[in-house]
Amino acid sequence: MDREELERELDEAFGGDEQTRRAISRQARDLADSGRVQTDFDYELTVDAVVDHLADAPDDHTLVERWNWWVGSLDLAEGGYQRFHVRPDIV
């Protein structure tokens, strides 16, 4: 997972400020490195996959809300994804 590429793609697709994109790219990299998505859902977590999943969130969601919406759905399906949430009050 290339964090810089993800930050560029997040900016293009959803905007948000640099600090938010950086926080989400760190969490996405940690999630990819954990191998959880590959193990639980049988696909590689790529930049395109992250952007595609975040695009599924409701249109009125901020970037942080989109990320947490998606990670929350992973957590509901398999559990253990809470640690990848981004706290909106710290970005």
Summary of the structure (lengths in Angstrom):
residues: 91
radius of gyration: 11.9
end to end distance: 21.0
largest distance: 32.4
contacts: 259
relative contact order: 0.19
helix: 73%
strand: 0%
